[in-house]
Amino acid sequence: MKFLFRLLAGPVLGLVLTACAHVSPPHSPTAASAARTAPTPLLLISIDGYRYDYLDRGLSPTLAALARDGVHAQSMQPSFPSLTFPNHYTLVTGLRPDHHGIVHNSMRDPALGSFSLSNREAVGDGRWWAQGTPLWETADQQGLRTATMFWPGSEAAIRGHHPDLWKPYDGNVTAAQRVDQVLGWLDLPAAQRPAFLTLYFDTVDHAGHDFGPDSPQVNEALRDTDAAMARLVAGLRQRHLLEHINIITLADHGMAEVPPGHTVLMDALIPLDHVQKVTMGVLAGFNPKPGYDFAAIEAQLEQPQQHMQCWDKTRVPARLAYGHNPRVPQLLCLADVGWTISTQAYLDSRSRDHMAPKRGEHGYDNADPRMQAVFVAHGPAFRDGVRFHAFSNVDVYPLMAHLLGITPAPNDGDYAAVKGMLVPAAR
């Protein structure tokens, strides 16, 4: 029996926000694809940093109701490294980061230079994302319209291609406004209405970083995000869409507590001016620097270290499926869960600026329980009240392609691993 939701009062901002959204030029699908029957709409929702066990706190009643009346996985394992951009792109390509090229939140490419989350020019450069084919591109090529609300990669013209409707990331847009934008897109005339949509929330992740996963601030972020989910469900219900749309709600990764002082100081171990520093944090990466003995530095760091493990990229454990992409630095150091890798100079600079150390982190070994993400699915294609086994996030992509009735691009996922969550008619 499907659940009832209390209608939420509030202004509907969808049409206003839709008017401000980017609209890509129309595509030219084949006659066969243009004539296809429109599938049941699919909405993919990411609650960044929502660890699999956060749902047990009782602070997300809307998501819990969707889970009770749909499919709730024990957990979903992120790909390595368990970071935001790599895993969001994995979810919409079905490729491991080593295969789709977004190998870290910060990267270097010999031809393209440097990439980071804060580098808006790089984030919007489609060449960084072109090693993978996102679902919105495949769907558009097969005659479906698409819309993305702040999904990593969607504001880049990948091979010259955007989603049909998209918006550049703006952290000042509230959760309610994001919901209203998606509802506004669903209000479009049938010929313009997207069949595949995404929605992104980020306050749970921010609170986890700043205050730790067990903090009151994370609990408050869980409540606030669930209020936005309730607004979405109420809006769908008002439109008589709630039982006629497939909704997948998930996260990119979990979160782990980082106690004060749990920092490995890299400048106490090696001369940092002898290497090219690519990344620091949970997963640190270094490349050779001309004129210095990089092999000696590697040999030193690959010896047993306290609170971290280091490898040449050719010796990364096979289970992590990482290290073959040219953008992966030559030397990698992975912190133990609950630790980070930094320098004394960086810590001193944060202290001078009166910036508190982060109390939560992710990016660790993707098999660690604290890195596991939530997965909840609800809609006509999904079974009712099913507790599903844990699975890998690469399997979400072939599941979504199946729901949309499109031929997927080559990917690392396994549809057989997740088809059991669907009702027999939808398999």
PEUR-V486561 format. One record per pair of residues at least 24 apart in sequence whose C-alpha atoms are under 7 Angstrom apart, sorted by sequence separation. I is the first residue (numbers start at 1). J is the second residue. If there is no record, write none. Layout:
# PEUR-V486561
i:I j:J
i:I j:J
This chain:
# PEUR-V486561
i:129 j:153
i:137 j:161
i:309 j:333
i:310 j:334
i:308 j:333
i:309 j:334
i:137 j:163
i:175 j:201
i:308 j:334
i:309 j:335
i:102 j:129
i:136 j:163
i:270 j:297
i:308 j:335
i:337 j:364
i:101 j:129
i:130 j:158
i:307 j:335
i:308 j:336
i:129 j:158
i:130 j:159
i:149 j:178
i:307 j:336
i:335 j:364
i:101 j:131
i:126 j:156
i:334 j:364
i:100 j:131
i:124 j:155
i:125 j:156
i:126 j:157
i:127 j:158
i:100 j:132
i:124 j:156
i:125 j:157
i:126 j:158
i:307 j:339
i:123 j:156
i:126 j:159
i:298 j:331
i:388 j:421
i:383 j:421
i:93 j:132
i:382 j:421
i:383 j:422
i:93 j:133
i:382 j:422
i:383 j:423
i:93 j:134
i:381 j:422
i:382 j:423
i:92 j:134
i:93 j:135
i:213 j:255
i:287 j:329
i:381 j:423
i:92 j:135
i:213 j:256
i:286 j:329
i:287 j:330
i:213 j:257
i:285 j:329
i:286 j:330
i:287 j:331
i:212 j:257
i:286 j:331
i:381 j:426
i:285 j:331
i:286 j:332
i:147 j:194
i:151 j:198
i:208 j:255
i:285 j:332
i:145 j:193
i:146 j:194
i:284 j:332
i:285 j:333
i:145 j:194
i:146 j:195
i:147 j:196
i:148 j:197
i:149 j:198
i:150 j:199
i:151 j:200
i:179 j:228
i:283 j:332
i:284 j:333
i:145 j:195
i:146 j:196
i:147 j:197
i:148 j:198
i:149 j:199
i:150 j:200
i:283 j:333
i:284 j:334
i:144 j:195
i:145 j:196
i:146 j:197
i:147 j:198
i:148 j:199
i:149 j:200
i:283 j:334
i:176 j:228
i:183 j:235
i:282 j:334
i:283 j:335
i:175 j:228
i:179 j:232
i:282 j:335
i:284 j:341
i:282 j:340
i:281 j:340
i:282 j:341
i:281 j:341
i:280 j:341
i:281 j:342
i:3 j:65
i:280 j:342
i:89 j:152
i:88 j:152
i:89 j:153
i:2 j:69
i:85 j:152
i:266 j:341
i:262 j:338
i:263 j:339
i:264 j:340
i:265 j:341
i:266 j:342
i:267 j:343
i:262 j:339
i:263 j:340
i:264 j:341
i:265 j:342
i:266 j:343
i:262 j:340
i:263 j:341
i:264 j:342
i:265 j:343
i:259 j:338
i:263 j:342
i:265 j:344
i:258 j:338
i:283 j:363
i:256 j:337
i:257 j:338
i:258 j:339
i:282 j:363
i:256 j:338
i:282 j:364
i:259 j:359
i:258 j:359
i:257 j:359
i:258 j:360
i:257 j:360
i:258 j:361
i:256 j:360
i:257 j:361
i:255 j:360
i:256 j:361
i:255 j:361
i:256 j:362
i:255 j:362
i:254 j:362
i:33 j:142
i:34 j:143
i:33 j:143
i:29 j:141
i:29 j:142
i:29 j:143
i:256 j:370
i:255 j:370
i:254 j:370
i:255 j:371
i:254 j:371
i:253 j:371
i:254 j:372
i:253 j:372
i:254 j:373
i:253 j:373
i:252 j:373
i:251 j:373
i:250 j:373
i:251 j:374
i:250 j:374
i:250 j:375
i:249 j:375
i:250 j:376
i:249 j:376
i:248 j:376
i:249 j:377
i:248 j:377
i:247 j:377
i:248 j:378
i:247 j:378
i:246 j:378
i:247 j:379
i:246 j:379
i:245 j:379
i:246 j:380
i:244 j:379
i:245 j:380
i:246 j:381
i:243 j:379
i:244 j:380
i:243 j:380
i:24 j:162
i:24 j:163
i:24 j:164
i:23 j:164
i:24 j:165
i:23 j:165
i:22 j:165
i:23 j:166
i:21 j:165
i:22 j:166
i:21 j:166
i:22 j:167
i:21 j:167
i:211 j:358
i:212 j:359
i:213 j:360
i:210 j:358
i:211 j:359
i:212 j:360
i:209 j:358
i:210 j:359
i:211 j:360
i:209 j:359
i:210 j:360
i:209 j:360
i:208 j:360
i:209 j:361
i:42 j:195
i:43 j:196
i:44 j:197
i:45 j:198
i:46 j:199
i:47 j:200
i:48 j:201
i:41 j:195
i:42 j:196
i:43 j:197
i:44 j:198
i:45 j:199
i:46 j:200
i:47 j:201
i:48 j:202
i:50 j:204
i:41 j:196
i:42 j:197
i:43 j:198
i:44 j:199
i:45 j:200
i:46 j:201
i:47 j:202
i:49 j:204
i:50 j:205
i:39 j:195
i:48 j:204
i:49 j:205
i:48 j:205
i:60 j:222
i:18 j:181
i:59 j:222
i:60 j:223
i:63 j:226
i:13 j:177
i:17 j:181
i:59 j:223
i:62 j:226
i:88 j:252
i:87 j:252
i:14 j:180
i:18 j:184
i:60 j:226
i:13 j:180
i:14 j:181
i:18 j:185
i:62 j:229
i:12 j:180
i:13 j:181
i:14 j:182
i:62 j:230
i:84 j:252
i:14 j:183
i:15 j:184
i:14 j:184
i:83 j:253
i:108 j:278
i:82 j:253
i:107 j:278
i:106 j:279
i:78 j:252
i:78 j:253
i:50 j:251
i:49 j:251
i:51 j:253
i:52 j:254
i:42 j:245
i:43 j:246
i:44 j:247
i:45 j:248
i:46 j:249
i:47 j:250
i:48 j:251
i:49 j:252
i:50 j:253
i:51 j:254
i:40 j:244
i:41 j:245
i:42 j:246
i:43 j:247
i:44 j:248
i:45 j:249
i:46 j:250
i:47 j:251
i:48 j:252
i:49 j:253
i:50 j:254
i:51 j:255
i:40 j:245
i:41 j:246
i:42 j:247
i:43 j:248
i:44 j:249
i:45 j:250
i:46 j:251
i:49 j:254
i:40 j:246
i:49 j:255
i:109 j:327
i:108 j:327
i:107 j:327
i:8 j:231
i:98 j:321
i:98 j:322
i:101 j:325
i:103 j:327
i:98 j:323
i:103 j:328
i:8 j:234
i:98 j:324
i:99 j:325
i:7 j:234
i:98 j:325
i:6 j:234
i:5 j:234
i:80 j:320
i:142 j:406
i:139 j:406
i:133 j:409
i:83 j:362
i:82 j:362
i:83 j:363
i:82 j:363
i:81 j:363
i:82 j:364
i:81 j:364
i:81 j:365
i:82 j:366
i:80 j:365
i:81 j:366
i:80 j:366
i:79 j:366
i:78 j:366
i:77 j:366
i:82 j:371
i:77 j:367
i:78 j:372
i:77 j:372
i:78 j:373
i:76 j:372
i:77 j:373
i:75 j:372
i:76 j:373
i:75 j:373
i:76 j:374
i:96 j:394
i:75 j:374
i:76 j:375
i:95 j:394
i:75 j:375
i:94 j:394
i:94 j:395
i:73 j:375
i:91 j:393
i:94 j:396
i:72 j:375
i:73 j:376
i:91 j:394
i:94 j:397
i:72 j:376
i:90 j:394
i:93 j:397
i:94 j:398
i:71 j:376
i:72 j:377
i:91 j:396
i:92 j:397
i:71 j:377
i:91 j:397
i:70 j:377
i:71 j:378
i:70 j:378
i:67 j:376
i:69 j:378
i:67 j:377
i:71 j:382
i:66 j:378
i:70 j:382
i:71 j:383
i:70 j:383
i:71 j:384
i:74 j:387
i:70 j:384
i:71 j:385
i:72 j:386
i:73 j:387
i:74 j:388
i:76 j:390
i:77 j:391
i:78 j:392
i:79 j:393
i:69 j:384
i:70 j:385
i:71 j:386
i:72 j:387
i:73 j:388
i:74 j:389
i:75 j:390
i:76 j:391
i:77 j:392
i:78 j:393
i:69 j:385
i:70 j:386
i:71 j:387
i:72 j:388
i:73 j:389
i:74 j:390
i:75 j:391
i:76 j:392
i:77 j:393
i:95 j:411
i:96 j:412
i:68 j:385
i:71 j:388
i:73 j:390
i:76 j:393
i:94 j:411
i:95 j:412
i:93 j:411
i:94 j:412
i:94 j:413
i:51 j:371
i:52 j:372
i:51 j:372
i:52 j:373
i:51 j:373
i:52 j:374
i:50 j:373
i:51 j:374
i:50 j:374
i:71 j:421
i:39 j:404
i:39 j:405
